[in-house]
Amino acid sequence: MKKTGVEWLFEQLWETPKDKLTWNTILSKAKEMEKEQIKNAHNEGYGSGYMDDLKSPEEYYNENYKSE
């Protein structure tokens, strides 16, 4: 079964020795997982007929979630 980015993050933080580099690596992986899940959800919605947003999944993510 697939895990959400949040579930994976919690598991990694719970089970992994914690130093700043490890935490940053785990957080980066969780963010990437979340990004992919958001883009996949966008694609599924688009494929289901929700065509009011003609942006690509990458554009949608960047406009709505990218904080940098």
All heavy atoms as TSV, in Angstrom:
chain	resi	resn	atom	element	x	y	z
A	1	MET	N	N	0.843	-1.172	0.000
A	1	MET	CA	C	0.000	0.000	0.000
A	1	MET	C	C	0.896	1.246	0.000
A	1	MET	O	O	1.903	1.299	0.685
A	1	MET	CB	C	-0.912	-0.003	1.227
A	1	MET	CG	C	-1.801	1.202	1.287
A	1	MET	SD	S	-3.235	1.101	2.377
A	1	MET	CE	C	-2.518	0.886	3.971
A	2	LYS	N	N	0.488	2.257	-0.771
A	2	LYS	CA	C	1.233	3.507	-0.824
A	2	LYS	C	C	1.049	4.289	0.471
A	2	LYS	O	O	0.035	4.174	1.135
A	2	LYS	CB	C	0.741	4.370	-1.979
A	2	LYS	CG	C	1.124	3.859	-3.325
A	2	LYS	CD	C	0.685	4.847	-4.384
A	2	LYS	CE	C	1.119	4.404	-5.744
A	2	LYS	NZ	N	0.757	5.390	-6.753
A	3	LYS	N	N	2.059	5.088	0.779
A	3	LYS	CA	C	1.992	5.968	1.943
A	3	LYS	C	C	1.909	7.400	1.455
A	3	LYS	O	O	2.454	7.747	0.409
A	3	LYS	CB	C	3.250	5.824	2.790
A	3	LYS	CG	C	3.423	4.478	3.419
A	3	LYS	CD	C	4.702	4.434	4.206
A	3	LYS	CE	C	4.884	3.040	4.759
A	3	LYS	NZ	N	6.150	2.897	5.436
A	4	THR	N	N	1.261	8.239	2.230
A	4	THR	CA	C	1.299	9.669	1.928
A	4	THR	C	C	2.664	10.191	2.342
A	4	THR	O	O	3.401	9.544	3.103
A	4	THR	CB	C	0.210	10.439	2.699
A	4	THR	OG1	O	0.512	10.389	4.094
A	4	THR	CG2	C	-1.178	9.888	2.421
A	5	GLY	N	N	2.999	11.376	1.854
A	5	GLY	CA	C	4.256	11.999	2.254
A	5	GLY	C	C	4.334	12.212	3.754
A	5	GLY	O	O	5.377	12.034	4.378
A	6	VAL	N	N	3.207	12.551	4.360
A	6	VAL	CA	C	3.161	12.794	5.802
A	6	VAL	C	C	3.389	11.495	6.578
A	6	VAL	O	O	4.137	11.465	7.559
A	6	VAL	CB	C	1.826	13.451	6.216
A	6	VAL	CG1	C	1.699	13.546	7.721
A	6	VAL	CG2	C	1.702	14.820	5.592
A	7	GLU	N	N	2.774	10.409	6.140
A	7	GLU	CA	C	2.971	9.117	6.810
A	7	GLU	C	C	4.426	8.680	6.707
A	7	GLU	O	O	5.019	8.219	7.684
A	7	GLU	CB	C	2.061	8.055	6.187
A	7	GLU	CG	C	0.612	8.254	6.506
A	7	GLU	CD	C	-0.306	7.383	5.676
A	7	GLU	OE1	O	0.049	7.013	4.537
A	7	GLU	OE2	O	-1.398	7.086	6.174
A	8	TRP	N	N	5.002	8.821	5.523
A	8	TRP	CA	C	6.395	8.445	5.322
A	8	TRP	C	C	7.299	9.302	6.195
A	8	TRP	O	O	8.223	8.797	6.827
A	8	TRP	CB	C	6.765	8.598	3.845
A	8	TRP	CG	C	8.166	8.189	3.559
A	8	TRP	CD1	C	8.612	6.933	3.270
A	8	TRP	CD2	C	9.317	9.035	3.567
A	8	TRP	NE1	N	9.974	6.946	3.083
A	8	TRP	CE2	C	10.425	8.232	3.269
A	8	TRP	CE3	C	9.509	10.383	3.799
A	8	TRP	CZ2	C	11.718	8.741	3.187
A	8	TRP	CZ3	C	10.794	10.889	3.721
A	8	TRP	CH2	C	11.882	10.062	3.413
A	9	LEU	N	N	7.043	10.622	6.236
A	9	LEU	CA	C	7.840	11.537	7.049
A	9	LEU	C	C	7.802	11.141	8.519
A	9	LEU	O	O	8.839	11.045	9.180
A	9	LEU	CB	C	7.336	12.972	6.877
A	9	LEU	CG	C	8.012	14.043	7.734
A	9	LEU	CD1	C	9.494	14.139	7.409
A	9	LEU	CD2	C	7.329	15.381	7.523
A	10	PHE	N	N	6.616	10.900	9.043
A	10	PHE	CA	C	6.491	10.517	10.452
A	10	PHE	C	C	7.284	9.243	10.738
A	10	PHE	O	O	8.031	9.166	11.717
A	10	PHE	CB	C	5.021	10.315	10.822
A	10	PHE	CG	C	4.845	9.865	12.241
A	10	PHE	CD1	C	4.913	10.778	13.283
A	10	PHE	CD2	C	4.639	8.530	12.545
A	10	PHE	CE1	C	4.777	10.373	14.599
A	10	PHE	CE2	C	4.502	8.109	13.850
A	10	PHE	CZ	C	4.570	9.031	14.885
A	11	GLU	N	N	7.132	8.253	9.870
A	11	GLU	CA	C	7.837	6.985	10.065
A	11	GLU	C	C	9.351	7.193	10.059
A	11	GLU	O	O	10.065	6.655	10.915
A	11	GLU	CB	C	7.442	6.015	8.954
A	11	GLU	CG	C	8.049	4.651	9.095
A	11	GLU	CD	C	7.577	3.750	7.972
A	11	GLU	OE1	O	6.445	3.236	8.061
A	11	GLU	OE2	O	8.340	3.577	6.996
A	12	GLN	N	N	9.844	7.972	9.117
A	12	GLN	CA	C	11.279	8.213	9.028
A	12	GLN	C	C	11.802	8.978	10.239
A	12	GLN	O	O	12.852	8.654	10.779
A	12	GLN	CB	C	11.615	8.978	7.745
A	12	GLN	CG	C	11.351	8.193	6.490
A	12	GLN	CD	C	12.152	6.912	6.433
A	12	GLN	OE1	O	13.375	6.919	6.575
A	12	GLN	NE2	N	11.470	5.806	6.238
A	13	LEU	N	N	11.072	9.980	10.660
A	13	LEU	CA	C	11.519	10.766	11.807
A	13	LEU	C	C	11.457	9.955	13.095
A	13	LEU	O	O	12.264	10.150	13.999
A	13	LEU	CB	C	10.690	12.053	11.934
A	13	LEU	CG	C	10.898	13.062	10.815
A	13	LEU	CD1	C	9.975	14.260	10.998
A	13	LEU	CD2	C	12.345	13.513	10.724
A	14	TRP	N	N	10.515	9.054	13.169
A	14	TRP	CA	C	10.369	8.213	14.359
A	14	TRP	C	C	11.506	7.203	14.451
A	14	TRP	O	O	12.031	6.942	15.529
A	14	TRP	CB	C	9.022	7.504	14.307
A	14	TRP	CG	C	8.706	6.765	15.561
A	14	TRP	CD1	C	8.911	5.436	15.810
A	14	TRP	CD2	C	8.132	7.300	16.753
A	14	TRP	NE1	N	8.491	5.117	17.071
A	14	TRP	CE2	C	8.013	6.245	17.668
A	14	TRP	CE3	C	7.710	8.572	17.121
A	14	TRP	CZ2	C	7.478	6.426	18.938
A	14	TRP	CZ3	C	7.183	8.752	18.372
A	14	TRP	CH2	C	7.070	7.680	19.271
A	15	GLU	N	N	11.904	6.640	13.310
A	15	GLU	CA	C	12.831	5.503	13.310
A	15	GLU	C	C	14.282	5.847	12.992
A	15	GLU	O	O	15.142	4.996	13.116
A	15	GLU	CB	C	12.345	4.460	12.295
A	15	GLU	CG	C	11.000	3.874	12.663
A	15	GLU	CD	C	10.472	2.897	11.629
A	15	GLU	OE1	O	11.182	2.628	10.637
A	15	GLU	OE2	O	9.364	2.403	11.836
A	16	THR	N	N	14.582	7.067	12.597
A	16	THR	CA	C	15.917	7.423	12.139
A	16	THR	C	C	16.632	8.279	13.174
A	16	THR	O	O	16.028	9.187	13.739
A	16	THR	CB	C	15.811	8.218	10.813
A	16	THR	OG1	O	15.056	7.460	9.883
A	16	THR	CG2	C	17.175	8.504	10.235
A	17	PRO	N	N	17.923	8.000	13.433
A	17	PRO	CA	C	18.690	8.877	14.316
A	17	PRO	C	C	18.638	10.309	13.778
A	17	PRO	O	O	18.685	10.519	12.573
A	17	PRO	CB	C	20.110	8.330	14.244
A	17	PRO	CG	C	19.954	6.928	13.775
A	17	PRO	CD	C	18.726	6.900	12.916
A	18	LYS	N	N	18.538	11.256	14.673
A	18	LYS	CA	C	18.279	12.625	14.255
A	18	LYS	C	C	19.511	13.523	14.354
A	18	LYS	O	O	19.964	13.843	15.427
A	18	LYS	CB	C	17.150	13.250	15.100
A	18	LYS	CG	C	15.767	12.833	14.686
A	18	LYS	CD	C	15.451	11.506	15.235
A	18	LYS	CE	C	13.990	11.132	15.049
A	18	LYS	NZ	N	13.787	9.749	15.294
A	19	ASP	N	N	20.023	13.931	13.218
A	19	ASP	CA	C	20.976	15.023	13.140
A	19	ASP	C	C	20.447	15.954	12.054
A	19	ASP	O	O	19.544	15.589	11.304
A	19	ASP	CB	C	22.393	14.524	12.815
A	19	ASP	CG	C	22.464	13.792	11.496
A	19	ASP	OD1	O	22.229	14.430	10.450
A	19	ASP	OD2	O	22.744	12.586	11.497
A	20	LYS	N	N	20.950	17.150	11.967
A	20	LYS	CA	C	20.380	18.150	11.049
A	20	LYS	C	C	20.411	17.697	9.596
A	20	LYS	O	O	19.460	17.919	8.848
A	20	LYS	CB	C	21.083	19.482	11.215
A	20	LYS	CG	C	20.717	20.188	12.494
A	20	LYS	CD	C	21.349	21.546	12.578
A	20	LYS	CE	C	20.934	22.209	13.891
A	20	LYS	NZ	N	21.432	23.565	13.989
A	21	LEU	N	N	21.479	17.055	9.175
A	21	LEU	CA	C	21.576	16.602	7.791
A	21	LEU	C	C	20.531	15.528	7.506
A	21	LEU	O	O	19.853	15.569	6.477
A	21	LEU	CB	C	22.977	16.066	7.493
A	21	LEU	CG	C	23.190	15.540	6.079
A	21	LEU	CD1	C	22.949	16.640	5.049
A	21	LEU	CD2	C	24.596	14.983	5.940
A	22	THR	N	N	20.364	14.595	8.425
A	22	THR	CA	C	19.363	13.540	8.255
A	22	THR	C	C	17.963	14.127	8.201
A	22	THR	O	O	17.166	13.768	7.338
A	22	THR	CB	C	19.470	12.507	9.395
A	22	THR	OG1	O	20.782	11.940	9.385
A	22	THR	CG2	C	18.440	11.405	9.239
A	23	TRP	N	N	17.651	15.042	9.111
A	23	TRP	CA	C	16.323	15.662	9.123
A	23	TRP	C	C	16.062	16.384	7.809
A	23	TRP	O	O	14.985	16.290	7.238
A	23	TRP	CB	C	16.210	16.650	10.291
A	23	TRP	CG	C	15.908	15.996	11.585
A	23	TRP	CD1	C	16.715	15.158	12.282
A	23	TRP	CD2	C	14.713	16.116	12.353
A	23	TRP	NE1	N	16.096	14.763	13.448
A	23	TRP	CE2	C	14.872	15.344	13.506
A	23	TRP	CE3	C	13.536	16.828	12.177
A	23	TRP	CZ2	C	13.883	15.235	14.485
A	23	TRP	CZ3	C	12.548	16.736	13.149
A	23	TRP	CH2	C	12.734	15.933	14.283
A	24	ASN	N	N	17.060	17.126	7.313
A	24	ASN	CA	C	16.887	17.871	6.074
A	24	ASN	C	C	16.679	16.927	4.890
A	24	ASN	O	O	15.837	17.188	4.025
A	24	ASN	CB	C	18.093	18.778	5.832
A	24	ASN	CG	C	17.848	19.762	4.728
A	24	ASN	OD1	O	16.755	20.301	4.595
A	24	ASN	ND2	N	18.859	20.001	3.923
A	25	THR	N	N	17.412	15.832	4.848
A	25	THR	CA	C	17.266	14.850	3.780
A	25	THR	C	C	15.878	14.223	3.809
A	25	THR	O	O	15.218	14.080	2.771
A	25	THR	CB	C	18.341	13.750	3.911
A	25	THR	OG1	O	19.632	14.370	3.846
A	25	THR	CG2	C	18.217	12.712	2.829
A	26	ILE	N	N	15.418	13.856	4.983
A	26	ILE	CA	C	14.090	13.261	5.133
A	26	ILE	C	C	13.009	14.267	4.729
A	26	ILE	O	O	12.071	13.922	4.002
A	26	ILE	CB	C	13.880	12.765	6.581
A	26	ILE	CG1	C	14.784	11.550	6.854
A	26	ILE	CG2	C	12.417	12.408	6.840
A	26	ILE	CD1	C	14.842	11.147	8.310
A	27	LEU	N	N	13.144	15.494	5.172
A	27	LEU	CA	C	12.157	16.521	4.832
A	27	LEU	C	C	12.110	16.773	3.327
A	27	LEU	O	O	11.034	16.881	2.736
A	27	LEU	CB	C	12.464	17.821	5.572
A	27	LEU	CG	C	11.507	18.983	5.307
A	27	LEU	CD1	C	10.073	18.619	5.675
A	27	LEU	CD2	C	11.966	20.211	6.064
A	28	SER	N	N	13.262	16.815	2.684
A	28	SER	CA	C	13.310	17.018	1.230
A	28	SER	C	C	12.597	15.895	0.499
A	28	SER	O	O	11.846	16.133	-0.455
A	28	SER	CB	C	14.758	17.114	0.753
A	28	SER	OG	O	15.358	18.276	1.260
A	29	LYS	N	N	12.819	14.661	0.924
A	29	LYS	CA	C	12.149	13.511	0.299
A	29	LYS	C	C	10.637	13.595	0.505
A	29	LYS	O	O	9.855	13.338	-0.421
A	29	LYS	CB	C	12.702	12.213	0.890
A	29	LYS	CG	C	11.983	10.956	0.463
A	29	LYS	CD	C	12.152	10.660	-0.993
A	29	LYS	CE	C	11.473	9.315	-1.305
A	29	LYS	NZ	N	11.287	9.111	-2.720
A	30	ALA	N	N	10.201	13.960	1.695
A	30	ALA	CA	C	8.764	14.074	1.979
A	30	ALA	C	C	8.128	15.157	1.125
A	30	ALA	O	O	7.018	14.985	0.605
A	30	ALA	CB	C	8.533	14.349	3.465
A	31	LYS	N	N	8.824	16.280	0.945
A	31	LYS	CA	C	8.297	17.350	0.098
A	31	LYS	C	C	8.154	16.888	-1.348
A	31	LYS	O	O	7.182	17.220	-2.019
A	31	LYS	CB	C	9.208	18.579	0.164
A	31	LYS	CG	C	9.086	19.364	1.434
A	31	LYS	CD	C	10.024	20.568	1.381
A	31	LYS	CE	C	9.856	21.478	2.559
A	31	LYS	NZ	N	10.748	22.656	2.468
A	32	GLU	N	N	9.120	16.139	-1.830
A	32	GLU	CA	C	9.048	15.623	-3.199
A	32	GLU	C	C	7.883	14.643	-3.346
A	32	GLU	O	O	7.163	14.672	-4.351
A	32	GLU	CB	C	10.369	14.948	-3.592
A	32	GLU	CG	C	10.421	14.526	-5.035
A	32	GLU	CD	C	10.261	15.664	-6.035
A	32	GLU	OE1	O	10.701	16.799	-5.756
A	32	GLU	OE2	O	9.663	15.425	-7.102
A	33	MET	N	N	7.688	13.792	-2.356
A	33	MET	CA	C	6.554	12.856	-2.377
A	33	MET	C	C	5.242	13.629	-2.415
A	33	MET	O	O	4.333	13.302	-3.186
A	33	MET	CB	C	6.583	11.944	-1.149
A	33	MET	CG	C	7.712	10.947	-1.150
A	33	MET	SD	S	7.832	10.045	0.407
A	33	MET	CE	C	6.429	8.949	0.256
A	34	GLU	N	N	5.131	14.657	-1.588
A	34	GLU	CA	C	3.911	15.454	-1.536
A	34	GLU	C	C	3.662	16.150	-2.874
A	34	GLU	O	O	2.537	16.192	-3.378
A	34	GLU	CB	C	4.003	16.488	-0.422
A	34	GLU	CG	C	2.762	17.349	-0.316
A	34	GLU	CD	C	2.880	18.403	0.753
A	34	GLU	OE1	O	4.004	18.912	0.992
A	34	GLU	OE2	O	1.853	18.732	1.340
A	35	LYS	N	N	4.712	16.684	-3.468
A	35	LYS	CA	C	4.596	17.351	-4.761
A	35	LYS	C	C	4.041	16.387	-5.805
A	35	LYS	O	O	3.128	16.727	-6.555
A	35	LYS	CB	C	5.959	17.893	-5.195
A	35	LYS	CG	C	5.944	18.569	-6.549
A	35	LYS	CD	C	7.328	19.091	-6.880
A	35	LYS	CE	C	7.348	19.767	-8.244
A	35	LYS	NZ	N	8.676	20.312	-8.561
A	36	GLU	N	N	4.586	15.186	-5.860
A	36	GLU	CA	C	4.116	14.189	-6.827
A	36	GLU	C	C	2.658	13.819	-6.571
A	36	GLU	O	O	1.874	13.659	-7.514
A	36	GLU	CB	C	4.998	12.950	-6.797
A	36	GLU	CG	C	6.360	13.160	-7.411
A	36	GLU	CD	C	6.306	13.671	-8.842
A	36	GLU	OE1	O	5.574	13.084	-9.665
A	36	GLU	OE2	O	6.985	14.673	-9.139
A	37	GLN	N	N	2.271	13.696	-5.311
A	37	GLN	CA	C	0.882	13.364	-4.989
A	37	GLN	C	C	-0.060	14.488	-5.413
A	37	GLN	O	O	-1.147	14.219	-5.947
A	37	GLN	CB	C	0.750	13.066	-3.493
A	37	GLN	CG	C	1.432	11.780	-3.100
A	37	GLN	CD	C	1.602	11.608	-1.598
A	37	GLN	OE1	O	1.400	12.532	-0.826
A	37	GLN	NE2	N	2.011	10.412	-1.201
A	38	ILE	N	N	0.342	15.733	-5.233
A	38	ILE	CA	C	-0.482	16.865	-5.649
A	38	ILE	C	C	-0.612	16.890	-7.170
A	38	ILE	O	O	-1.710	17.082	-7.708
A	38	ILE	CB	C	0.100	18.192	-5.113
A	38	ILE	CG1	C	-0.083	18.258	-3.594
A	38	ILE	CG2	C	-0.532	19.398	-5.804
A	38	ILE	CD1	C	0.688	19.382	-2.922
A	39	LYS	N	N	0.495	16.682	-7.867
A	39	LYS	CA	C	0.454	16.676	-9.321
A	39	LYS	C	C	-0.406	15.520	-9.840
A	39	LYS	O	O	-1.178	15.701	-10.794
A	39	LYS	CB	C	1.870	16.605	-9.879
A	39	LYS	CG	C	2.635	17.905	-9.687
A	39	LYS	CD	C	4.123	17.801	-9.924
A	39	LYS	CE	C	4.526	17.209	-11.220
A	39	LYS	NZ	N	5.988	17.191	-11.420
A	40	ASN	N	N	-0.320	14.365	-9.209
A	40	ASN	CA	C	-1.147	13.224	-9.614
A	40	ASN	C	C	-2.625	13.514	-9.383
A	40	ASN	O	O	-3.469	13.164	-10.214
A	40	ASN	CB	C	-0.729	11.957	-8.867
A	40	ASN	CG	C	0.605	11.423	-9.322
A	40	ASN	OD1	O	1.080	11.745	-10.405
A	40	ASN	ND2	N	1.237	10.624	-8.492
A	41	ALA	N	N	-2.944	14.151	-8.268
A	41	ALA	CA	C	-4.336	14.500	-7.985
A	41	ALA	C	C	-4.855	15.488	-9.029
A	41	ALA	O	O	-5.992	15.386	-9.488
A	41	ALA	CB	C	-4.467	15.080	-6.581
A	42	HIS	N	N	-4.016	16.442	-9.412
A	42	HIS	CA	C	-4.393	17.403	-10.451
A	42	HIS	C	C	-4.699	16.656	-11.749
A	42	HIS	O	O	-5.706	16.925	-12.406
A	42	HIS	CB	C	-3.266	18.416	-10.658
A	42	HIS	CG	C	-3.545	19.403	-11.746
A	42	HIS	ND1	N	-3.212	19.169	-13.051
A	42	HIS	CD2	C	-4.127	20.624	-11.714
A	42	HIS	CE1	C	-3.578	20.209	-13.786
A	42	HIS	NE2	N	-4.129	21.101	-12.992
A	43	ASN	N	N	-3.827	15.739	-12.133
A	43	ASN	CA	C	-4.042	14.965	-13.360
A	43	ASN	C	C	-5.332	14.163	-13.295
A	43	ASN	O	O	-6.067	14.081	-14.276
A	43	ASN	CB	C	-2.872	14.020	-13.612
A	43	ASN	CG	C	-1.701	14.720	-14.248
A	43	ASN	OD1	O	-1.851	15.766	-14.854
A	43	ASN	ND2	N	-0.536	14.137	-14.103
A	44	GLU	N	N	-5.609	13.542	-12.158
A	44	GLU	CA	C	-6.825	12.747	-12.008
A	44	GLU	C	C	-8.062	13.624	-12.125
A	44	GLU	O	O	-9.040	13.238	-12.759
A	44	GLU	CB	C	-6.806	11.995	-10.682
A	44	GLU	CG	C	-5.822	10.845	-10.680
A	44	GLU	CD	C	-5.761	10.133	-9.343
A	44	GLU	OE1	O	-6.753	10.175	-8.590
A	44	GLU	OE2	O	-4.711	9.535	-9.066
A	45	GLY	N	N	-8.025	14.800	-11.529
A	45	GLY	CA	C	-9.149	15.719	-11.637
A	45	GLY	C	C	-9.345	16.191	-13.058
A	45	GLY	O	O	-10.465	16.250	-13.568
A	46	TYR	N	N	-8.246	16.482	-13.738
A	46	TYR	CA	C	-8.318	16.923	-15.126
A	46	TYR	C	C	-8.900	15.808	-15.996
A	46	TYR	O	O	-9.759	16.053	-16.824
A	46	TYR	CB	C	-6.926	17.320	-15.617
A	46	TYR	CG	C	-6.935	17.922	-16.997
A	46	TYR	CD1	C	-7.245	19.260	-17.179
A	46	TYR	CD2	C	-6.624	17.155	-18.117
A	46	TYR	CE1	C	-7.257	19.830	-18.440
A	46	TYR	CE2	C	-6.633	17.707	-19.378
A	46	TYR	CZ	C	-6.951	19.053	-19.537
A	46	TYR	OH	O	-6.968	19.601	-20.782
A	47	GLY	N	N	-8.457	14.577	-15.752
A	47	GLY	CA	C	-8.948	13.434	-16.521
A	47	GLY	C	C	-10.397	13.103	-16.221
A	47	GLY	O	O	-11.068	12.442	-17.010
A	48	SER	N	N	-10.898	13.576	-15.102
A	48	SER	CA	C	-12.287	13.302	-14.713
A	48	SER	C	C	-13.248	14.387	-15.183
A	48	SER	O	O	-14.410	14.391	-14.810
A	48	SER	CB	C	-12.388	13.176	-13.190
A	48	SER	OG	O	-11.624	12.085	-12.745
A	49	GLY	N	N	-12.756	15.315	-15.972
A	49	GLY	CA	C	-13.635	16.328	-16.533
A	49	GLY	C	C	-13.569	17.683	-15.878
A	49	GLY	O	O	-14.293	18.596	-16.263
A	50	TYR	N	N	-12.732	17.857	-14.891
A	50	TYR	CA	C	-12.583	19.171	-14.260
A	50	TYR	C	C	-11.571	19.960	-15.081
A	50	TYR	O	O	-10.405	20.029	-14.757
A	50	TYR	CB	C	-12.131	19.036	-12.806
A	50	TYR	CG	C	-13.159	18.353	-11.958
A	50	TYR	CD1	C	-13.050	17.004	-11.651
A	50	TYR	CD2	C	-14.258	19.050	-11.484
A	50	TYR	CE1	C	-14.011	16.370	-10.887
A	50	TYR	CE2	C	-15.222	18.422	-10.718
A	50	TYR	CZ	C	-15.087	17.087	-10.424
A	50	TYR	OH	O	-16.033	16.469	-9.668
A	51	MET	N	N	-12.037	20.534	-16.175
A	51	MET	CA	C	-11.129	21.134	-17.139
A	51	MET	C	C	-11.098	22.652	-17.059
A	51	MET	O	O	-10.639	23.314	-17.968
A	51	MET	CB	C	-11.511	20.683	-18.548
A	51	MET	CG	C	-11.439	19.180	-18.697
A	51	MET	SD	S	-12.069	18.605	-20.246
A	51	MET	CE	C	-10.587	18.623	-21.204
A	52	ASP	N	N	-11.585	23.220	-15.972
A	52	ASP	CA	C	-11.559	24.674	-15.858
A	52	ASP	C	C	-10.144	25.192	-15.642
A	52	ASP	O	O	-9.851	26.348	-15.855
A	52	ASP	CB	C	-12.484	25.148	-14.735
A	52	ASP	CG	C	-12.122	24.582	-13.385
A	52	ASP	OD1	O	-11.545	23.484	-13.342
A	52	ASP	OD2	O	-12.420	25.236	-12.379
A	53	ASP	N	N	-9.237	24.345	-15.209
A	53	ASP	CA	C	-7.848	24.719	-14.980
A	53	ASP	C	C	-7.003	24.026	-16.045
A	53	ASP	O	O	-6.742	22.843	-15.960
A	53	ASP	CB	C	-7.417	24.280	-13.576
A	53	ASP	CG	C	-6.022	24.748	-13.238
A	53	ASP	OD1	O	-5.381	25.394	-14.093
A	53	ASP	OD2	O	-5.578	24.483	-12.114
A	54	LEU	N	N	-6.571	24.767	-17.059
A	54	LEU	CA	C	-5.836	24.173	-18.165
A	54	LEU	C	C	-4.329	24.193	-17.954
A	54	LEU	O	O	-3.574	23.973	-18.867
A	54	LEU	CB	C	-6.203	24.873	-19.471
A	54	LEU	CG	C	-7.676	24.786	-19.846
A	54	LEU	CD1	C	-7.944	25.590	-21.115
A	54	LEU	CD2	C	-8.092	23.342	-20.033
A	55	LYS	N	N	-3.910	24.442	-16.739
A	55	LYS	CA	C	-2.483	24.477	-16.425
A	55	LYS	C	C	-1.932	23.054	-16.364
A	55	LYS	O	O	-2.636	22.107	-16.052
A	55	LYS	CB	C	-2.257	25.155	-15.082
A	55	LYS	CG	C	-2.677	26.605	-15.055
A	55	LYS	CD	C	-2.521	27.168	-13.658
A	55	LYS	CE	C	-2.965	28.594	-13.597
A	55	LYS	NZ	N	-4.395	28.754	-13.464
A	56	SER	N	N	-0.636	22.934	-16.613
A	56	SER	CA	C	0.025	21.645	-16.447
A	56	SER	C	C	0.121	21.342	-14.950
A	56	SER	O	O	0.019	22.250	-14.117
A	56	SER	CB	C	1.435	21.695	-17.049
A	56	SER	OG	O	2.299	22.468	-16.226
A	57	PRO	N	N	0.316	20.078	-14.595
A	57	PRO	CA	C	0.464	19.755	-13.169
A	57	PRO	C	C	1.599	20.536	-12.504
A	57	PRO	O	O	1.475	20.972	-11.374
A	57	PRO	CB	C	0.761	18.259	-13.168
A	57	PRO	CG	C	0.183	17.756	-14.431
A	57	PRO	CD	C	0.318	18.880	-15.421
A	58	GLU	N	N	2.697	20.739	-13.234
A	58	GLU	CA	C	3.837	21.481	-12.681
A	58	GLU	C	C	3.462	22.948	-12.426
A	58	GLU	O	O	3.780	23.510	-11.380
A	58	GLU	CB	C	5.026	21.407	-13.642
A	58	GLU	CG	C	6.307	21.936	-13.077
A	58	GLU	CD	C	6.930	21.022	-12.037
A	58	GLU	OE1	O	6.714	19.810	-12.058
A	58	GLU	OE2	O	7.644	21.564	-11.175
A	59	GLU	N	N	2.755	23.570	-13.378
A	59	GLU	CA	C	2.312	24.955	-13.193
A	59	GLU	C	C	1.346	25.056	-12.019
A	59	GLU	O	O	1.436	25.973	-11.207
A	59	GLU	CB	C	1.614	25.468	-14.456
A	59	GLU	CG	C	2.533	25.699	-15.624
A	59	GLU	CD	C	1.767	26.016	-16.891
A	59	GLU	OE1	O	0.726	25.390	-17.161
A	59	GLU	OE2	O	2.224	26.909	-17.614
A	60	TYR	N	N	0.412	24.114	-11.945
A	60	TYR	CA	C	-0.562	24.105	-10.849
A	60	TYR	C	C	0.148	24.023	-9.504
A	60	TYR	O	O	-0.122	24.788	-8.589
A	60	TYR	CB	C	-1.514	22.920	-11.017
A	60	TYR	CG	C	-2.459	22.752	-9.859
A	60	TYR	CD1	C	-3.612	23.523	-9.761
A	60	TYR	CD2	C	-2.201	21.823	-8.852
A	60	TYR	CE1	C	-4.478	23.387	-8.693
A	60	TYR	CE2	C	-3.059	21.676	-7.781
A	60	TYR	CZ	C	-4.195	22.458	-7.708
A	60	TYR	OH	O	-5.041	22.314	-6.636
A	61	TYR	N	N	1.101	23.100	-9.385
A	61	TYR	CA	C	1.836	22.941	-8.130
A	61	TYR	C	C	2.594	24.219	-7.782
A	61	TYR	O	O	2.520	24.713	-6.655
A	61	TYR	CB	C	2.813	21.762	-8.217
A	61	TYR	CG	C	3.653	21.653	-6.971
A	61	TYR	CD1	C	3.159	21.012	-5.847
A	61	TYR	CD2	C	4.906	22.240	-6.897
A	61	TYR	CE1	C	3.902	20.954	-4.680
A	61	TYR	CE2	C	5.650	22.187	-5.740
A	61	TYR	CZ	C	5.143	21.543	-4.634
A	61	TYR	OH	O	5.879	21.503	-3.488
A	62	ASN	N	N	3.340	24.753	-8.750
A	62	ASN	CA	C	4.147	25.941	-8.482
A	62	ASN	C	C	3.309	27.132	-8.068
A	62	ASN	O	O	3.687	27.892	-7.170
A	62	ASN	CB	C	5.000	26.283	-9.697
A	62	ASN	CG	C	6.124	25.310	-9.898
A	62	ASN	OD1	O	6.559	24.605	-8.977
A	62	ASN	ND2	N	6.603	25.225	-11.126
A	63	GLU	N	N	2.159	27.324	-8.698
A	63	GLU	CA	C	1.302	28.461	-8.367
A	63	GLU	C	C	0.609	28.306	-7.018
A	63	GLU	O	O	0.322	29.290	-6.340
A	63	GLU	CB	C	0.236	28.646	-9.446
A	63	GLU	CG	C	0.806	29.217	-10.721
A	63	GLU	CD	C	-0.249	29.432	-11.787
A	63	GLU	OE1	O	-1.458	29.355	-11.484
A	63	GLU	OE2	O	0.138	29.679	-12.935
A	64	ASN	N	N	0.328	27.077	-6.617
A	64	ASN	CA	C	-0.471	26.857	-5.405
A	64	ASN	C	C	0.333	26.400	-4.191
A	64	ASN	O	O	-0.127	26.602	-3.059
A	64	ASN	CB	C	-1.576	25.843	-5.690
A	64	ASN	CG	C	-2.599	26.410	-6.621
A	64	ASN	OD1	O	-3.436	27.211	-6.218
A	64	ASN	ND2	N	-2.524	26.027	-7.882
A	65	TYR	N	N	1.473	25.780	-4.380
A	65	TYR	CA	C	2.171	25.171	-3.239
A	65	TYR	C	C	3.646	25.528	-3.110
A	65	TYR	O	O	4.206	25.385	-2.036
A	65	TYR	CB	C	2.059	23.643	-3.309
A	65	TYR	CG	C	0.634	23.186	-3.203
A	65	TYR	CD1	C	-0.092	22.858	-4.335
A	65	TYR	CD2	C	-0.003	23.110	-1.972
A	65	TYR	CE1	C	-1.413	22.446	-4.234
A	65	TYR	CE2	C	-1.315	22.704	-1.862
A	65	TYR	CZ	C	-2.012	22.371	-2.998
A	65	TYR	OH	O	-3.318	21.976	-2.900
A	66	LYS	N	N	4.286	25.926	-4.153
A	66	LYS	CA	C	5.727	26.190	-4.072
A	66	LYS	C	C	5.981	27.428	-3.231
A	66	LYS	O	O	5.420	28.483	-3.490
A	66	LYS	CB	C	6.333	26.361	-5.448
A	66	LYS	CG	C	7.830	26.334	-5.421
A	66	LYS	CD	C	8.399	26.177	-6.801
A	66	LYS	CE	C	9.902	26.058	-6.701
A	66	LYS	NZ	N	10.480	25.738	-7.971
A	67	SER	N	N	6.820	27.287	-2.229
A	67	SER	CA	C	7.064	28.390	-1.299
A	67	SER	C	C	8.387	29.109	-1.582
A	67	SER	O	O	8.742	30.021	-0.876
A	67	SER	CB	C	7.056	27.866	0.137
A	67	SER	OG	O	8.079	26.908	0.306
A	68	GLU	N	N	9.111	28.657	-2.562
A	68	GLU	CA	C	10.413	29.292	-2.835
A	68	GLU	C	C	10.310	30.288	-3.946
A	68	GLU	O	O	9.582	30.276	-4.819
A	68	GLU	CB	C	11.431	28.222	-3.203
A	68	GLU	CG	C	11.665	27.270	-2.063
A	68	GLU	CD	C	12.552	26.101	-2.453
A	68	GLU	OE1	O	13.000	26.019	-3.605
A	68	GLU	OE2	O	12.804	25.281	-1.602
